[in-house]
Amino acid sequence: MAKEKAEIINKITAKTIKVDLKPALESEISLYRIVGRATKVTRGTGNFGDWEKLDGTFEAFVFATGKSYVSNSAFLPSVVNGLIAAQLTGDNVVEFAYEVGARPQGTDGLSYEYTVKSLIDNKESSPLDELKAVTDFYNDTPALEAPKKSSKK
């Protein structure tokens, strides 16, 4: 069976990828996986307070629907969004892969909290690091020629 092509969306959030959080009010569930290369964090304030948006390249796969979504913006649960944002300094890139879930919070049956499991260790790199590694940038440097002796006396 061929994999369905990912839908391109404006931003990846639990709402835009159509995650159903109702089952999380009763028991712990896995919601989606997300992989990405974050290049920048954008901060702002809206109707619900302060927010941090990751910019870069991202893809999310929703377990319940089997659908994938791609975007150049992502809002992750705050616990990991903040970790990634803190790693984004200068011109570096942070690569990550997470499985996001949710579980009941408290005993009232009216609230949930996100759970996040890292699938790889976050990897920081500069955009030039990969090119340097591929080209063996610092190794095999050609030797400089010895200065030519002048024939003038």
N, C-alpha and C positions, 0 to 999 in steps of 0.2 A: 504494500500500500504506500503510495507516494505521500510525502509530507505536504500539507497545505501551505501555501505561501503565507508569510507573515503579513499582517495588516499594518500599514504605516499610519501612525497616529501622532498627534501634536505633542503629547507627553504621556509617560507611563505613570499611572497612579492606580491604586486598587479600584477606584471608580471607573477610570477610562478603559481598563482591561476587563471590566465586568466581573469582578470577583464577588461571589456571594458569601457574605460574612455571617448570615443567620445561623448556619450550623456551628459556628464558633461560640455561640452563646450556650451551647449544650456540652460540647466536647472539643478537645484539641484537634485541629485539622491542618493539613498542608494545603496551601492556596496556589502558589505559583513559584516558578524559578525565574531568576533574572540574572543575566550576565551583562557585563558592560565594561567600557573603557571611559572613565570620567576624566575630562580634561579641564573642567572649570566648575566652580560653584557660584551660583547667583543667589543673593540674599534679598529679602524684601519683607514687607509687612502688609497683611491683608485683613479681611473681615474676621479671620479666626486667629490673628496674632502673627508672630514672626514665622517665616518659612525659609527653607534652603532647597534650592533646585540644583540637581546635578546636570551639567551639560556634557555631551560626548556622544557615544554610540551605545545603544542599549537594546536588548531583546528580552522579552518576558514570555513565558509559556505557562498558560493557566491549566492546571490539572483537570478541573471539572468540565471544561469545554473542549480541551485539546487544541485551543487556538493560540497562535503566537502573535505578538505585537512588537513592532520596532519603532524607535523614536530617537531623537537627539536630545531629549529631556526626560529626566526621571525624578520622581519624588519617592523615596524609600522610607520605611519606618524610621523614625527619628534616631533610634539607637545606632543604626548603621549609617544612615545619611550623615550624621555628625562625624563618625569615624572617618568616612571617606573624605568629607569636606576638610577635616583637619590634616589629612595627608596631601591635599592639593595645594602645594606651594610652588611658586615660580612657574616653570613651564613643564612640570612633570605630569605624568598620566597615572591614574590608578586603575588597575584591572581587578575585577571582582566577579564572583559568582555566588549567589545566595539562594537558599530555599526559604521562602517566606510562608509562615503559617499564622494561626491565631488560636487562642484558647480562652475559655471563660475567665473573667476577672471578677473576683468576689463571689458572693453566693446569691445575689439578687436575680441572676439570669438575664440581666439587661445590658451587661457590658462585656467587652473582650479586650485582650491585649495581643499585640503582634508577637510572634516568635520568629527568630531568624537563625538559620543554620548556615554557616559558611561552608561552601563546597570546595573552595581553594583558599590559600593564603592570599590576602590582598597583595598585589604586586605594584610597587611604585617604579616608574621609569620615566626618563626624559624621552621625548619623541626622537631624539637623535641616538639614544642608546641602542635601539634595535638596528639602526643603519650602521652604527659603528661595529656592532657585534657581527653583522653579516659580512661586512667588508674587511674584518680583521684590521680595523682602523689604525691601531697603535703598533701592531706587530709587523714584521717584515718591512720595516722602513728601509728604503734604499740607502746605502752608504753614500756619503758625499764624496765627490772626487777630490783628490788632493789638489791644492793650488798649483797652477802651472808655473814653472820657473820662467822668469823673464830672461830674454836673451840679450838685454841691454847691459852694457858694462861701462 
